[in-house]
Amino acid sequence: MEVVKVKSELKQKEEQINLKLNMIISSNPNPFPFERINKAKKLIEMIHECQEYIESDNLLLAGMKLRDLELEGLVFKGG
C-alpha cells in the first residue's frame, strides 16, 4: 500500500473512531461502556503513533504499527 493512501486511510479511520466514540458516550450514560471507550482511545493513540512513524520516514515501524492495528480489529481497504 502506498504511504499516501495509508496516511489518508488512517485519517479516515481516526474520524470514524471519534464519531463512534462520541456515539457510545452519548447513547450509554449508564452503565458506562468503559471497555469500548478504552479500545477506541487505544486505536486513536496507535493511529497517531503510526502517522508519526510515517512522517519521520520510519516505514518499518509504521508497518509494524499497521499490523498491530489490524490485530486490534481495524480493517484497511488496501491491505
Stockholm file with secondary structure:
# STOCKHOLM 1.0

chainA/1-79         MEVVKVKSELKQKEEQINLKLNMIISSNPNPFPFERINKAKKLIEMIHECQEYIESDNLLLAGMKLRDLELEGLVFKGG
#=GR chainA/1-79 SS CCHHHHHHHHHHHHHHHHHHHHHHHHHCCSSCCHHHHHHHHHHHHHHHHHHHHHHTTCHHHHHHHHHHHHHTTCCCSCC
#=GC SS_cons        CCHHHHHHHHHHHHHHHHHHHHHHHHHCCSSCCHHHHHHHHHHHHHHHHHHHHHHTTCHHHHHHHHHHHHHTTCCCSCC
//
